[in-house]
């Protein structure tokens, strides 16, 4: 049984260094999806929360089985 730990993945749309870096593809997957998949292999998905202001990132989280429901304010 896995330990109950809340995992927060902050992923905002804006980036000062590289615009849209969280949705840029690396090895065929958006950067944020690599983070989500890593978290899902180590923690229960119901304990993983993606905090974002980007609807694209929200869709990526939901398509990976996370129950991301809303966009945070900028």
C-alpha positions as a Markdown table, in Angstrom:
| # | Residue | x | y | z |
|---|---|---|---|---|
| 1 | Unk | 0.0 | 0.0 | 0.0 |
| 2 | Unk | 1.3 | 3.4 | -0.9 |
| 3 | Unk | 1.7 | 6.2 | 1.6 |
| 4 | Unk | -1.0 | 8.9 | 1.4 |
| 5 | Unk | 0.9 | 11.9 | 0.1 |
| 6 | Unk | -0.6 | 15.0 | -1.6 |
| 7 | Unk | 1.4 | 15.7 | -4.8 |
| 8 | Unk | 1.1 | 19.2 | -6.3 |
| 9 | Unk | 2.2 | 19.8 | -9.8 |
| 10 | Unk | 2.2 | 23.6 | -10.5 |
| 11 | Unk | 2.2 | 24.2 | -14.3 |
| 12 | Unk | 1.4 | 27.7 | -15.4 |
| 13 | Unk | 1.0 | 28.8 | -19.0 |
| 14 | Unk | 3.4 | 31.7 | -18.9 |
| 15 | Unk | 7.2 | 31.3 | -18.7 |
| 16 | Unk | 9.8 | 34.0 | -18.8 |
| 17 | Unk | 12.5 | 31.9 | -20.3 |
| 18 | Unk | 10.7 | 29.6 | -22.7 |
| 19 | Unk | 7.2 | 30.4 | -23.8 |
| 20 | Unk | 4.8 | 27.5 | -23.3 |
| 21 | Unk | 7.5 | 25.2 | -22.0 |
| 22 | Unk | 5.0 | 22.9 | -20.1 |
| 23 | Unk | 3.3 | 22.0 | -23.4 |
| 24 | Unk | 6.4 | 21.7 | -25.5 |
| 25 | Unk | 7.1 | 18.2 | -26.6 |
| 26 | Unk | 10.1 | 16.2 | -25.4 |
| 27 | Unk | 10.4 | 12.7 | -26.9 |
| 28 | Unk | 6.8 | 12.9 | -28.2 |
| 29 | Unk | 5.1 | 14.0 | -25.0 |
| 30 | Unk | 4.5 | 17.5 | -23.5 |
| 31 | Unk | 6.9 | 18.3 | -20.7 |
| 32 | Unk | 4.1 | 18.4 | -18.1 |
| 33 | Unk | 2.9 | 14.9 | -19.1 |
| 34 | Unk | 6.3 | 13.5 | -18.3 |
| 35 | Unk | 5.9 | 14.9 | -14.8 |
| 36 | Unk | 2.4 | 13.6 | -14.5 |
| 37 | Unk | 3.4 | 10.1 | -15.6 |
| 38 | Unk | 6.3 | 10.0 | -13.2 |
| 39 | Unk | 4.0 | 11.1 | -10.3 |
| 40 | Unk | 1.4 | 8.5 | -11.3 |
| 41 | Unk | 4.0 | 5.7 | -11.1 |
| 42 | Unk | 5.0 | 6.7 | -7.6 |
| 43 | Unk | 1.8 | 7.9 | -6.0 |
| 44 | Unk | -2.0 | 7.2 | -6.2 |
| 45 | Unk | -3.6 | 9.3 | -8.9 |
| 46 | Unk | -6.3 | 10.5 | -6.6 |
| 47 | Unk | -3.6 | 12.2 | -4.5 |
| 48 | Unk | -2.1 | 14.1 | -7.5 |
| 49 | Unk | -3.3 | 17.7 | -8.2 |
| 50 | Unk | -2.3 | 19.7 | -11.2 |
| 51 | Unk | -2.6 | 23.4 | -10.5 |
| 52 | Unk | -2.7 | 25.4 | -13.8 |
| 53 | Unk | -4.0 | 28.5 | -15.5 |
| 54 | Unk | -3.8 | 26.8 | -19.0 |
| 55 | Unk | -6.7 | 24.8 | -20.5 |
| 56 | Unk | -4.3 | 22.8 | -22.6 |
| 57 | Unk | -2.5 | 21.6 | -19.4 |
| 58 | Unk | -5.8 | 20.9 | -17.8 |
| 59 | Unk | -6.7 | 18.6 | -20.8 |
| 60 | Unk | -3.4 | 16.8 | -20.5 |
| 61 | Unk | -4.0 | 16.1 | -16.8 |
| 62 | Unk | -7.5 | 14.8 | -17.5 |
| 63 | Unk | -6.3 | 12.6 | -20.4 |
| 64 | Unk | -3.8 | 11.0 | -18.0 |
| 65 | Unk | -6.6 | 10.1 | -15.6 |
| 66 | Unk | -6.3 | 12.9 | -13.1 |
| 67 | Unk | -9.4 | 14.5 | -11.8 |
| 68 | Unk | -8.3 | 18.1 | -12.6 |
| 69 | Unk | -11.5 | 20.2 | -12.6 |
| 70 | Unk | -10.8 | 23.8 | -12.9 |
| 71 | Unk | -8.4 | 26.5 | -13.9 |
| 72 | Unk | -6.7 | 28.6 | -11.3 |
| 73 | Unk | -6.7 | 32.4 | -11.6 |
| 74 | Unk | -3.6 | 34.0 | -13.1 |
